[in-house]
């Protein structure tokens, strides 16, 4: 009998959910970049760093470009797949969007590091 264990993949959500839940999504990219290299070295299966309220908060409250944020995070963490919380047909907004808009957004998110 062989003792083969399936590897356990862990997704960390600290760069998306932690500050969304605790700090009203007000962490700036400059607050995230100093720890990004260390997070990349952990060996996470993925890191959820975008989506949910982060897109809106970047624009509305932080004056940041959410697309630039994900590009810079991916550049700082090249070894860790980035993932996002996507609200289905609502994408990152608060209403439904047409199928072609959803498909185009998902394509753009992938091109930018998700």
Number of C-alpha atoms within 10 A of each C-alpha: 3 4 5 6 6 6 6 8 10 11 16 18 17 15 21 22 21 15 16 17 11 9 10 13 22 15 18 16 19 9 11 16 17 11 12 18 16 12 19 19 12 10 15 17 14 18 23 19 25 26 21 19 19 27 19 17 20 20 12 10 10 16 10 16 14 19 15 13 23 23 16 17 22 20 15 19 20 15 17 19 18 22 21 19 17 15 15 11 16 13 19 21 16 9 9 14 15 9 10 9 13 16 14 11 14 15 12 13 18 12 10 16 20 20
